């Protein structure tokens, strides 16, 4: 059995049920059978259970985002425009499955999945910075990712409940968060130049 293919097939088959029933073993078992696998194959594909399936579902968007960005001229944009564009592309890719995303986030928000959630968030912000052309290797590498983790998380939470046409309120929210960060960076630069 090709586990990567089975993972994709089972997740795809589960998606119609997830918004109503959540990410759980019963949903995955039914999805496996629907996709032509055995119920017992679920534990082989997702040894950690439903949380692993939810995690994989979200992680798949990192790859989808990277592919979708091939059609954008990011190198022609300022860094703040790049980040805003990349985050927007990612959220737009997830939009058709917004309820499944909400259920995955709720599951991963449980305290005993904190490590998984943090690893997943790190992978996403790392993918965003990589797509934006970041090549830093010093302390900035970590501060950039930590800062973006806050921006992305806040924007994702806002987006999950945004009912505005075309998610226009989310894009305004994202622009404001990025503007806040740019302002902080400018202040830090002035302090370094004047006092150190």
Secondary structure, DSSP 8 states (H G I E B T S, - for coil): --HHHHHHHHHHHHHHHHHHH-S-HHHHHHHHHHTT--TTHHHHH-TTTHHHHHHHHHHHHHHHHHHHGGGS-GGGS-HHHHHHHHHHHHHHHHGGGHHHHHHHHHHHTSGGGHHHHHHHHHHHHHHHHHHTT----SHHHHHHHHHHHHHHHHHHHHHHT--SGGGHHHHHHHHHHHHHHHHHHHHHHHHHHHH-
